Amino acid sequence: MAHQAGELIGGRYRLVLGSGRRWQARAEDTGAEVSLEWARSPSAQEAAEHAARFERERTEREQRQDAALRACPNLVFVDDVVAEEDVLWSVTRLVEGRTLSEDVSAYGPMTAESVEPVARDLLEALAAAHGAGIVHGALSPATVRLTGDGEALLTGFGAPADEHYLAPERDHGQHGDLFSLGATLHFALTGTPPVRPGSAAGDVGELRSLIARLLAEDPSQRPTAARALELLEPPPPPVQHIAPPTPGPAKPYSMAPVVGLVLAVGVLIAVIIGLGQSESSSDAGSGTSAESTSSEEETTSDSSESESSEEETVSAEETTAEADPTEEAFEAVQADTCLPIYVDTDGEWSATTPPDPVACNDDRAGVFLVVSTTMSADDCESASDDYTWWSYTGSSGTTTLCLDRVWVPRYCIPVTFNSDNTFYYGKDYAVECDGSDLPEGYSSTLLVTSVREASESCPHTPSWSFIADEGSSRVCLTLPA
């Protein structure tokens, strides 16, 4: 099912960026940025009935969801449903990042140290949902989203369940959610779901005991989410009780030191009074001279302060006058807009300052979506392998644009082939297809022919491809004519 940017879904949501089943969109009435994902229903009638039932139950459902979100913000609930023929679109708040399934597929199983915070986030999310009377019913690696900030979000409420992660009793209650979580954590650590209930095969490290309890075949033997969270946390250190010191015997009170102190103070006061009278007498004749000197010093000080104030005013005016247009251009860029730029053969961006934004589906050799204007360069790179960055440092600091390439067919990128016919490519470059302007380190070019769902194959022969758009798209390439 092909969709494109600019398409209006249900008269309410305008598709902005994406491909396949997942899209970023904008609500027509509020302008809010949202995430859309579609799934096919058995029939148009069932899709319409599902959307109508969702609307009838909206008030009660939103009350429970609000209570759960107050307890844990790592929950992503479906806020709206749109039926178009036999397709159901689920609408949530804007969520970015890879699913756990995509992350493991791209990078392999995670370490126990990396999975532990994921487990903690998901257990906190389940505890909050269950506390509000909400059951997930379809928890799997595909419903866990890993953000660039290192958090794990629980999505997919009400989605069809994956049989590989469903409890053996086929229960969609809280006990079933805990089994599905154990199976999901098993996948994160090993790359596969568990073979049978109650087992934690493979290298699951320190989480083996917790996962085995979550996968218990008997539902009553599985811990609640709150109890599992306690099992995940290390026990607190033992409290050490330190006894207070034993008081010694009281010393007898004596007046002698007090009397001595009083006498000493009295002598000191008498000396001070005598000196004061002597100085008053000697200063009487020179009072006029002292006052004159003081007046001159005050005049000099006032003049100095006036000159300093004038210098500061001139300096402030000079600073105000020296505006930095490049810094202003970077600061004016807004997230979720697209810029017509690319890296040229010299390894520099094709523009010296950010140009005016264009439509994200604009027919150009280079188009980049501005993912964020607040991330640092390091945070941008760590958020996704798909991201790149463009920074400028001015008088007020550094502004970094975190960018994600929008892949446009009919243009070429530089590549270098390995001996096994695999290749690496310059994701930020745009080059002539005849290879006349290849950047250093690249030996050939490939033509972008289409952008398809990640699960689809490329139609051309010969063809090459790579996965983009946070794991949701396959970019197909071929040799240029």
Backbone torsions as a table, in degrees:
resi	resn	phi	psi	omega
1	MET	NA	113.5	-173.6
2	ALA	-94.2	130.3	173.3
3	HIS	-127.0	162.0	-178.5
4	GLN	-141.8	156.5	179.0
5	ALA	-58.4	140.6	-177.7
6	GLY	96.0	-15.1	-180.0
7	GLU	-69.4	140.1	-179.0
8	LEU	-98.8	124.1	-177.8
9	ILE	-102.5	120.4	177.2
10	GLY	61.0	18.5	-178.9
11	GLY	71.5	8.0	-172.5
12	ARG	-127.4	-25.3	-173.1
13	TYR	-130.3	125.3	-179.0
14	ARG	-97.5	120.3	179.4
15	LEU	-66.3	133.1	-177.2
16	VAL	-111.6	-51.3	-174.7
17	LEU	-152.9	140.4	176.5
18	GLY	148.1	-170.7	176.1
19	SER	-167.5	165.2	179.0
20	GLY	64.4	-132.7	-174.8
21	ARG	-89.4	-19.3	-174.5
22	ARG	-111.4	133.2	-178.3
23	TRP	-139.5	149.5	166.4
24	GLN	-94.5	135.5	-175.6
25	ALA	-139.4	172.3	178.9
26	ARG	-126.3	129.7	177.8
27	ALA	-69.9	128.4	-176.0
28	GLU	-66.4	-33.1	-175.1
29	ASP	-82.5	-37.8	-175.5
30	THR	-108.9	-17.6	-175.5
31	GLY	79.1	4.4	-177.8
32	ALA	-69.2	141.9	175.1
33	GLU	-82.1	129.1	-176.4
34	VAL	-135.2	168.4	173.6
35	SER	-108.9	136.5	177.0
36	LEU	-121.1	142.2	175.4
37	GLU	-143.7	135.6	-176.7
38	TRP	-113.2	153.5	174.9
39	ALA	-142.8	147.8	-177.2
40	ARG	-89.0	134.7	177.1
41	SER	-93.9	161.8	178.6
42	PRO	-59.3	-29.6	-179.5
43	SER	-155.8	163.5	177.4
44	ALA	-64.0	-34.5	179.5
45	GLN	-64.6	-43.7	179.3
46	GLU	-65.4	-36.8	177.8
47	ALA	-63.4	-43.4	179.6
48	ALA	-65.6	-40.7	179.6
49	GLU	-65.3	-39.4	178.7
50	HIS	-62.5	-44.6	-179.9
51	ALA	-64.7	-38.9	179.3
52	ALA	-67.3	-40.9	178.6
53	ARG	-65.2	-38.7	177.9
54	PHE	-59.5	-41.4	-178.3
55	GLU	-70.2	-38.9	-179.6
56	ARG	-63.9	-35.8	-175.2
57	GLU	-94.4	9.6	-172.2
58	ARG	-59.2	-48.2	-173.3
59	THR	-61.7	-50.9	-178.8
60	GLU	-64.8	-40.4	-178.3
61	ARG	-65.3	-43.1	-178.9
62	GLU	-65.5	-32.6	176.6
63	GLN	-63.4	-44.5	178.6
64	ARG	-66.4	-40.8	-179.3
65	GLN	-65.3	-40.1	178.3
66	ASP	-61.4	-40.4	178.9
67	ALA	-64.5	-40.7	179.5
68	ALA	-67.2	-41.0	-178.7
69	LEU	-67.4	-30.8	175.8
70	ARG	-65.0	-30.0	179.7
71	ALA	-84.3	-29.4	-178.0
72	CYS	-157.2	121.1	-178.5
73	PRO	-81.4	-0.9	-175.7
74	ASN	-86.2	19.5	177.8
75	LEU	-104.7	135.7	178.1
76	VAL	-120.8	104.1	-177.6
77	PHE	-95.5	157.7	175.0
78	VAL	-77.0	121.6	-178.1
79	ASP	-94.7	-21.1	-178.2
80	ASP	-158.6	156.1	177.2
81	VAL	-133.1	133.1	178.8
82	VAL	-122.5	128.0	177.5
83	ALA	-103.3	125.9	174.1
84	GLU	-129.2	104.0	-173.0
85	GLU	55.5	-121.9	-177.4
86	ASP	-97.9	18.7	-178.9
87	VAL	-112.1	134.0	175.9
88	LEU	-109.7	123.9	174.9
89	TRP	-98.9	125.8	174.9
90	SER	-100.4	133.7	-176.0
91	VAL	-114.0	127.2	177.1
92	THR	-130.9	172.3	170.8
93	ARG	-61.2	158.5	-175.7
94	LEU	-62.7	123.5	-179.9
95	VAL	-127.3	129.0	179.3
96	GLU	-117.8	164.4	179.3
97	GLY	108.1	169.6	179.8
98	ARG	-83.0	154.7	167.4
99	THR	-75.6	160.5	176.9
100	LEU	-60.0	-37.2	178.4
101	SER	-61.5	-45.4	179.7
102	GLU	-66.3	-38.5	-177.6
103	ASP	-64.5	-45.5	-179.5
104	VAL	-69.1	-37.2	178.1
105	SER	-63.4	-36.2	-177.3
106	ALA	-82.0	-37.7	-171.0
107	TYR	-118.8	-3.8	-179.7
108	GLY	89.2	175.0	-178.5
109	PRO	-56.8	151.3	-178.8
110	MET	-92.4	162.9	175.6
111	THR	-81.5	159.8	177.7
112	ALA	-60.2	-35.8	179.1
113	GLU	-64.0	-35.5	179.1
114	SER	-77.6	-32.6	-177.2
115	VAL	-76.6	-27.9	-175.9
116	GLU	-56.8	-48.6	177.4
117	PRO	-65.7	-30.2	175.4
118	VAL	-63.8	-46.4	178.3
119	ALA	-59.9	-41.0	-179.3
120	ARG	-64.0	-45.5	179.4
121	ASP	-61.5	-42.4	-177.6
122	LEU	-70.8	-37.3	177.4
123	LEU	-66.6	-40.1	176.7
124	GLU	-63.7	-39.1	178.7
125	ALA	-65.8	-45.1	178.7
126	LEU	-64.6	-40.6	179.3
127	ALA	-60.6	-41.9	179.2
128	ALA	-67.5	-42.4	179.7
129	ALA	-65.1	-48.3	179.6
130	HIS	-62.8	-37.0	178.1
131	GLY	-63.4	-26.3	178.2
132	ALA	-95.2	7.2	178.5
133	GLY	80.3	23.8	-178.5
134	ILE	-109.5	129.7	175.6
135	VAL	-109.3	138.0	-179.4
136	HIS	-75.0	-59.5	174.2
137	GLY	85.7	-9.6	-177.0
138	ALA	-147.9	31.1	-176.9
139	LEU	-66.1	130.7	-179.7
140	SER	-161.6	172.0	177.4
141	PRO	-57.6	-25.4	-180.0
142	ALA	-75.9	-16.3	-179.2
143	THR	-102.8	6.9	176.9
144	VAL	-107.2	122.0	-179.3
145	ARG	-108.8	127.5	179.1
146	LEU	-99.2	118.6	-175.5
147	THR	-89.3	168.1	177.2
148	GLY	-68.1	-17.3	178.4
149	ASP	-86.8	2.7	178.3
150	GLY	86.8	9.6	179.4
151	GLU	-94.7	156.3	173.6
152	ALA	-110.5	124.8	179.9
153	LEU	-107.5	141.9	178.6
154	LEU	-99.6	114.5	-178.7
155	THR	-117.7	-171.7	170.7
156	GLY	77.9	21.2	177.2
157	PHE	-62.7	127.3	180.0
158	GLY	84.7	0.8	179.0
159	ALA	-75.2	161.3	175.4
160	PRO	-61.7	140.5	-177.2
161	ALA	-79.5	144.1	174.2
162	ASP	-88.2	121.2	-175.2
163	GLU	-57.9	-28.8	-177.8
164	HIS	-68.7	-18.5	-175.7
165	TYR	-119.6	11.1	-179.8
166	LEU	-87.7	141.4	-179.7
167	ALA	-61.5	149.3	-177.0
168	PRO	-61.2	-27.6	179.3
169	GLU	-81.9	1.2	-179.8
170	ARG	56.9	36.6	-177.1
171	ASP	-92.6	133.6	176.7
172	HIS	-101.9	24.2	177.9
173	GLY	-92.7	-167.9	-177.4
174	GLN	-62.7	-39.3	178.5
175	HIS	-61.7	-37.4	178.0
176	GLY	-66.0	-37.0	177.0
177	ASP	-61.5	-39.5	-178.8
178	LEU	-67.8	-37.6	175.3
179	PHE	-63.4	-46.0	-179.4
180	SER	-60.4	-36.6	177.8
181	LEU	-65.9	-42.9	177.5
182	GLY	-60.2	-41.2	179.0
183	ALA	-67.3	-35.4	178.8
184	THR	-68.4	-41.7	177.2
185	LEU	-65.9	-36.8	176.1
186	HIS	-59.7	-43.7	178.1
187	PHE	-62.1	-42.4	-178.7
188	ALA	-59.8	-35.0	-175.4
189	LEU	-88.5	-26.0	-173.8
190	THR	-120.7	-18.5	-176.4
191	GLY	87.9	0.5	-179.7
192	THR	-139.9	152.7	172.7
193	PRO	-72.3	163.7	-179.9
194	PRO	-65.4	148.6	-178.4
195	VAL	-72.4	-39.1	-178.4
196	ARG	-149.9	158.8	178.9
197	PRO	-59.7	148.6	174.6
198	GLY	81.1	-1.1	-177.9
199	SER	-116.8	146.6	175.8
200	ALA	-127.7	83.5	-175.1
201	ALA	-81.2	162.5	176.9
202	GLY	81.1	-172.4	-176.4
203	ASP	-88.5	90.8	178.5
204	VAL	-105.4	3.2	169.7
205	GLY	59.1	-140.4	-174.5
206	GLU	-69.0	-13.5	-179.3
207	LEU	-88.3	3.7	-176.3
208	ARG	-56.4	-46.7	-176.4
209	SER	-63.0	-45.4	-179.4
210	LEU	-64.2	-46.4	-178.0
211	ILE	-63.2	-40.0	179.1
212	ALA	-61.7	-39.1	178.9
213	ARG	-69.8	-37.2	177.1
214	LEU	-67.1	-30.0	-178.6
215	LEU	-91.4	11.3	-179.6
216	ALA	-54.4	134.8	-178.8
217	GLU	-66.5	-34.7	177.2
218	ASP	-83.4	117.0	-177.1
219	PRO	-57.5	-32.5	-177.4
220	SER	-69.2	-16.9	-180.0
221	GLN	-89.0	-6.1	178.8
222	ARG	-83.4	139.1	177.9
223	PRO	-72.5	156.7	170.4
224	THR	-70.0	168.5	178.9
225	ALA	-61.7	-41.0	-179.9
226	ALA	-64.9	-41.4	179.6
227	ARG	-68.6	-40.2	178.6
228	ALA	-62.7	-35.4	177.5
229	LEU	-64.2	-38.3	176.4
230	GLU	-65.3	-39.2	178.6
231	LEU	-65.3	-29.9	-179.3
232	LEU	-75.3	-33.3	-177.9
233	GLU	-76.6	140.9	176.5
234	PRO	-68.8	149.0	179.5
235	PRO	-65.0	145.9	179.8
236	PRO	-67.4	151.6	178.4
237	PRO	-65.1	148.5	-179.5
238	PRO	-62.6	143.2	179.9
239	VAL	-79.1	129.1	179.0
240	GLN	-100.6	123.9	179.1
241	HIS	-96.7	117.5	-179.6
242	ILE	-104.1	121.9	-178.7
243	ALA	-71.1	141.2	178.1
244	PRO	-68.6	154.7	-179.6
245	PRO	-65.4	146.1	179.3
246	THR	-78.0	125.0	-178.7
247	PRO	-66.2	141.5	178.4
248	GLY	-84.1	177.7	-179.7
249	PRO	-68.7	143.4	-179.2
250	ALA	-68.9	141.3	178.4
251	LYS	-88.2	145.8	178.3
252	PRO	-66.4	144.1	-177.6
253	TYR	-86.0	137.7	-177.3
254	SER	-128.5	139.3	178.2
255	MET	-86.1	-13.8	-172.8
256	ALA	-59.7	-47.0	179.8
257	PRO	-62.6	-35.8	-179.1
258	VAL	-65.7	-43.9	-179.8
259	VAL	-62.4	-42.5	178.3
260	GLY	-61.0	-40.3	-179.6
261	LEU	-65.5	-41.1	179.6
262	VAL	-62.1	-44.3	-179.9
263	LEU	-62.7	-41.8	-179.8
264	ALA	-63.7	-41.3	178.3
265	VAL	-62.9	-39.8	-179.7
266	GLY	-63.3	-43.4	178.9
267	VAL	-62.7	-41.2	-178.7
268	LEU	-63.4	-41.4	179.4
269	ILE	-61.9	-41.4	-179.2
270	ALA	-63.1	-42.5	179.1
271	VAL	-62.0	-44.0	-179.0
272	ILE	-62.3	-41.0	-179.6
273	ILE	-63.5	-42.6	179.5
274	GLY	-62.6	-43.8	178.9
275	LEU	-64.5	-37.5	-179.9
276	GLY	-63.3	-42.3	-179.8
277	GLN	-65.4	-39.6	-179.1
278	SER	-63.8	-44.1	-178.8
279	GLU	-67.5	-35.0	179.2
280	SER	-63.5	-38.9	-179.5
281	SER	-68.9	-43.5	-175.8
282	SER	-73.3	-24.1	-177.1
283	ASP	-86.3	-12.2	-174.2
284	ALA	-61.6	-40.1	-176.4
285	GLY	-74.1	-21.1	-174.9
286	SER	-108.1	18.1	-176.3
287	GLY	-65.4	-39.6	-177.3
288	THR	-63.5	-43.6	-180.0
289	SER	-61.7	-42.3	-178.9
290	ALA	-64.7	-40.9	-179.4
291	GLU	-65.0	-38.4	179.6
292	SER	-63.9	-45.1	179.5
293	THR	-61.5	-42.6	180.0
294	SER	-62.0	-40.1	-179.1
295	SER	-64.4	-41.5	179.2
296	GLU	-63.3	-40.4	179.4
297	GLU	-63.7	-39.0	-180.0
298	GLU	-66.0	-38.8	179.2
299	THR	-63.6	-43.9	178.3
300	THR	-61.2	-41.5	-179.9
301	SER	-63.5	-42.3	179.9
302	ASP	-62.3	-40.8	179.7
303	SER	-63.8	-41.8	179.8
304	SER	-63.5	-41.6	-179.5
305	GLU	-65.8	-36.4	179.3
306	SER	-63.9	-43.7	179.4
307	GLU	-63.7	-40.2	179.5
308	SER	-63.0	-40.1	-179.4
309	SER	-64.5	-40.1	179.2
310	GLU	-64.7	-40.1	179.2
311	GLU	-63.6	-40.6	179.6
312	GLU	-65.4	-37.5	179.4
313	THR	-64.6	-44.2	178.7
314	VAL	-62.1	-43.2	-179.8
315	SER	-62.1	-42.2	-179.9
316	ALA	-64.3	-39.6	179.5
317	GLU	-65.5	-39.1	179.6
318	GLU	-65.3	-40.2	179.9
319	THR	-63.8	-41.5	-179.5
320	THR	-65.1	-36.2	-176.3
321	ALA	-72.2	-26.8	-175.9
322	GLU	-89.8	72.2	178.1
323	ALA	-75.9	149.8	-179.4
324	ASP	-110.3	100.5	-176.2
325	PRO	-63.0	-32.7	178.7
326	THR	-66.4	-43.8	177.8
327	GLU	-62.3	-41.1	179.3
328	GLU	-63.9	-38.4	179.9
329	ALA	-65.5	-42.1	178.0
330	PHE	-65.1	-42.5	-178.3
331	GLU	-69.5	-21.1	-179.2
332	ALA	-82.1	-14.6	-178.8
333	VAL	-67.6	137.3	-179.4
334	GLN	-110.4	144.7	176.4
335	ALA	-64.0	155.8	178.5
336	ASP	69.4	16.1	169.9
337	THR	-107.1	166.8	-178.2
338	CYS	-118.6	137.4	-177.7
339	LEU	-112.7	136.6	178.1
340	PRO	-84.1	81.0	-177.4
341	ILE	-138.4	167.0	172.9
342	TYR	-164.7	168.1	176.6
343	VAL	-90.8	129.5	-177.5
344	ASP	-87.2	-176.4	-174.8
345	THR	-65.6	-18.7	177.7
346	ASP	-87.2	2.0	179.8
347	GLY	80.6	14.9	179.8
348	GLU	-110.3	154.2	175.2
349	TRP	-66.6	147.3	-173.6
350	SER	-69.2	-13.2	176.7
351	ALA	-126.0	148.3	179.1
352	THR	-83.5	-25.8	174.8
353	THR	-131.9	154.4	-179.5
354	PRO	-58.0	124.2	178.0
355	PRO	-77.3	174.7	177.1
356	ASP	-64.0	143.6	-178.8
357	PRO	-67.5	157.3	177.3
358	VAL	-128.5	172.0	174.5
359	ALA	-63.1	142.1	-175.5
360	CYS	-67.6	-17.8	175.7
361	ASN	-102.5	22.7	-179.5
362	ASP	-64.4	142.5	-176.1
363	ASP	-84.5	83.0	-179.8
364	ARG	-136.9	161.4	180.0
365	ALA	-66.6	-33.1	-179.5
366	GLY	-135.6	122.0	174.8
367	VAL	-136.7	129.7	-179.2
368	PHE	-125.7	132.2	174.5
369	LEU	-82.1	132.1	175.5
370	VAL	-81.7	104.4	-177.9
371	VAL	-74.9	-39.8	-176.9
372	SER	-157.3	151.1	172.9
373	THR	-116.2	6.8	-176.3
374	THR	-116.9	-12.5	178.1
375	MET	-71.7	154.1	167.4
376	SER	-80.6	167.3	179.0
377	ALA	-60.9	-41.1	-180.0
378	ASP	-64.8	-42.6	179.9
379	ASP	-65.3	-36.1	178.9
380	CYS	-64.1	-47.2	-179.2
381	GLU	-64.7	-36.7	-178.1
382	SER	-78.0	-19.3	-178.2
383	ALA	-69.5	-35.1	-178.8
384	SER	-165.3	143.0	175.0
385	ASP	-66.7	-18.9	-179.7
386	ASP	-77.1	-18.8	-171.3
387	TYR	-87.0	150.6	170.0
388	THR	-134.1	177.9	-175.6
389	TRP	-144.6	160.3	179.5
390	TRP	-141.7	119.1	-173.5
391	SER	-122.0	156.4	172.0
392	TYR	-144.2	133.8	178.9
393	THR	-109.0	118.9	178.3
394	GLY	-118.1	-163.4	-176.2
395	SER	-66.9	-26.7	-177.8
396	SER	-98.0	4.6	177.9
397	GLY	125.9	-167.3	-176.9
398	THR	-103.7	130.7	173.6
399	THR	-108.8	124.7	-179.1
400	THR	-116.4	127.0	174.0
401	LEU	-97.0	116.1	175.6
402	CYS	-88.3	123.3	-167.7
403	LEU	-123.0	149.0	176.7
404	ASP	-130.4	125.6	-175.5
405	ARG	-67.3	133.3	170.4
406	VAL	-96.4	114.9	-172.7
407	TRP	-82.5	120.4	-175.6
408	VAL	-110.7	123.7	178.2
409	PRO	-62.8	160.3	175.7
410	ARG	82.5	6.4	176.9
411	TYR	-121.6	160.4	-172.9
412	CYS	-110.9	152.6	176.4
413	ILE	-127.9	154.6	178.6
414	PRO	-79.6	142.9	179.8
415	VAL	-140.2	163.5	169.0
416	THR	-134.9	126.2	-178.1
417	PHE	-88.1	142.0	173.5
418	ASN	-90.4	173.9	-176.7
419	SER	-65.4	-24.2	-179.2
420	ASP	-96.0	16.6	177.8
421	ASN	73.9	5.3	168.0
422	THR	-79.0	172.7	-175.6
423	PHE	-152.5	161.3	166.1
424	TYR	-120.6	153.3	-169.8
425	TYR	-135.0	158.6	177.4
426	GLY	-92.2	98.4	-172.0
427	LYS	-69.3	-17.7	-176.9
428	ASP	-101.2	-6.8	-172.5
429	TYR	-91.6	159.1	165.4
430	ALA	-135.5	129.2	-174.7
431	VAL	-135.7	165.8	173.7
432	GLU	-69.3	139.4	-176.0
433	CYS	-66.7	-22.5	-179.8
434	ASP	-79.3	-0.8	176.1
435	GLY	76.2	17.0	-176.2
436	SER	-76.7	-13.4	-177.1
437	ASP	-132.9	45.4	-177.3
438	LEU	-69.9	136.0	174.7
439	PRO	-72.4	162.7	-178.9
440	GLU	-60.9	136.8	178.4
441	GLY	97.5	-4.9	-179.6
442	TYR	-121.5	147.9	-173.1
443	SER	-121.6	-8.1	-176.5
444	SER	-156.1	-177.6	177.5
445	THR	-132.3	154.6	170.6
446	LEU	-131.2	147.7	-178.0
447	LEU	-97.0	129.1	174.7
448	VAL	-74.5	118.3	-176.7
449	THR	-100.3	-34.6	-179.0
450	SER	-165.3	163.0	174.5
451	VAL	-124.0	119.1	-171.7
452	ARG	-126.1	176.1	173.5
453	GLU	-63.6	148.9	-175.7
454	ALA	-60.2	-30.0	-177.9
455	SER	-80.7	-10.8	-177.3
456	GLU	-87.9	155.9	176.9
457	SER	-97.6	163.5	-179.4
458	CYS	-86.8	139.9	-172.8
459	PRO	-83.7	-16.9	-173.3
460	HIS	-85.4	156.2	174.7
461	THR	-134.8	122.8	-2.9
462	PRO	-76.7	160.8	179.5
463	SER	-147.8	153.9	173.5
464	TRP	-131.6	163.9	-179.8
465	SER	-158.2	164.2	170.8
466	PHE	-147.4	160.8	-177.8
467	ILE	-93.1	135.3	-178.8
468	ALA	-139.2	-172.6	177.4
469	ASP	53.4	52.5	177.5
470	GLU	58.8	34.1	175.7
471	GLY	87.4	1.5	-174.9
472	SER	-97.0	-12.5	-174.6
473	SER	-126.3	151.7	171.6
474	ARG	-115.7	121.4	177.7
475	VAL	-92.6	117.9	-177.1
476	CYS	-96.2	139.0	-177.8
477	LEU	-134.3	157.1	174.6
478	THR	-147.9	173.2	177.8
479	LEU	-71.0	135.6	178.6
480	PRO	-67.2	150.6	-178.6
481	ALA	-68.5	NA	NA
